[in-house]
Amino acid sequence: MSFDELLKDLQGQRTIQEDPNHVPLEKLFNESFMSKHSGFKSFEEFLEKGNFQVRTQEDVKNIPDELFDRHVARETGFANWEAMLAAATAEYAGK
């Protein structure tokens, strides 16, 4: 499954119906954000570097917090996933 297909799956009907304010990962973690805060050009590359097998929204939710936080701390300027997500959300909201 390609990353574009994954994003479409993550943005599936159920998510849109449950949360009309949902911002797709590709918009939050765009090339500009990823290049500024990491050594990666895409969120897909970031996930691949951590060997995370993400195919569905459940896969994202099922990544152990401690594992994902360590990957974020090692590969970005953020202390953990929550900090990275908050920064991406704030940057997106500021546009």
N, C-alpha and C positions, 0 to 999 in steps of 0.2 A: 504494500500500500504506500503510495507516495505521500509526502507531507501535505500537499494540497488536498488529497482525498481525506487524510486524517483531519485536517482543519474543517472540511465540510462535514465530516462525521461528528466532530466535536461541536459544531454549530447546528447540529440536527434540529429537526422540528420540535422535539420535546424541549430542548434548551430555549429556543426562541419563544415557545409558548409559555414556559415557566418564568422567563426573565427577559422581557422586551428591551431592557437596557444592557443586555449582554454585549460585550465588546469582544470580537474575535481575537484570538491569540496573535494572529498575523498582524493585526493592527496595533495591539499593545506592545508586542515584542518585534517591532519592525526593524529593518536593516539599520536605520539610524540609531535606534536605541541599543541594539545589540552591539554595534560597532563601538559606540561610545562607552559602554559599560562592560564589555568583554572582548575577547579575541575572536569572536564569531560574527559572521554576517547574518546569521539566521537563528531562530529559536530551534529549528530542526537540527542544525549543526551542534548547537549546545546540548540538546537531548542525546544526540548520537555519541558525543564525546563522553557522556556519562553512562553510556551503554543502557539507556532506558528504552525499553521496548514499549512504545506508546502507540496504540492503534485505536483506542476508543477513549471516550471521556472517563470511563471507569478506570482505565489504565492510569490516567493522570492522577485521579483521586487515590489510587492504590499505591502510588510511589511512597515508600516510607519517608515520613517527614525528616528524620535524622539523615537519611541517605541523600535526599534532595537538598537539604540545607547545607550539607558538607560540599556537595557539588557546586552549589551556588557560591559558597564562600571561597572555594578554591579557584573557580573559573571567572568570577565577576568581582566587582568592587563592593558587593553587598554581603552582609553578615548571614543572611538566610533568605529563603524563598519568599516569605512574607514581605520583607524589605524590598526585594526585587519587584514583586508584584505591585506593591504600593507605589514605588517610584514610576513604574511603567504606567500605572493608572493615572497618577498625578500628571505625568508628562503628556499623556494622551488627552486628558481633560483640559490641559492648558493650551491645546492647539485649536 
